[in-house]
């Protein structure tokens, strides 16, 4: 592997410059042999073990977007049935925009991280209002939409529009750490992203990233130690049981099932300290999940 002390370059597609990363450090440039060996490994695994997932059978921007939101911090096996039911009930941006929030949250139940559902609904409204119902192709515009960061924007560019934008998610990071940093610790995403760009199959980014994700998912199942632990950005997921996140979910499920409830009724159902419930209710109200009318709480319509 050749190491060059060059600043990170920008890249373009069809004459347009997309992401310009301002990471500190050096760019790692691979030889043609390095790139070829890595790509052959990834493609070979994909040809033999590639997953047939419902969102890979479509190029519909809305459906791929829904899958990307659902897959954030959630295992594929849990997402598949929820994805199918969700896109059946809300088949496009317009349908999701028109739907009451309570209905969207009910359809989302079982996936956790309800904030993703709220952001997805807000995003649908922006696409309808600001982009005439069509998802923008520019990753900079995508990155400005609710619930979308650089990783999701890059994934949408590749999976929807076939634009070869380098990005990282957990399985992609795992594949590169395993192959290129087998003994190194505290690896920066900046260094991984350099390699993603160097090895990117620009002619077929959609399937290339599918292949990387499948290879990384396999490593997550088979490696004794998760390679992602060698990333400087690795953070172990916080305990769910007993957390505020669990109580938030319990409150939302309760309000979805029983509609308007008083604080007294919520406290009776959940058996939690009043000071904790009041703080969580205030957060849910502030974020746009619920509203309080007089002394009753309910999910926003």
Secondary structure, DSSP 4 states (H G I P E B T S, - for coil): -EEE--PPPP-EETTEE-------S-EEE--HHHHHHHHHHHHHHHHHH----GGGG---HHHHHHHHHHHTTS-HHHHHHHHHHHHHHS-SHHHHHHS-HHHHHHHHTTS--THHHHHHHHHHHHHHHHSTT---S-HHHHHTSTT--HHHHHHHHHHHH--------HHHHHHHHHHH-SS--SB-HHHHHHHHHHH--TT-HHHHHHHHHHHHHHHHHH-SS-GGGGBTT--PPPP-TTSHHHHHHHHHHHHHHH-SEEHHHHHHHH---HHHHHHHHHHHHHHTSEEEETTEEEE--
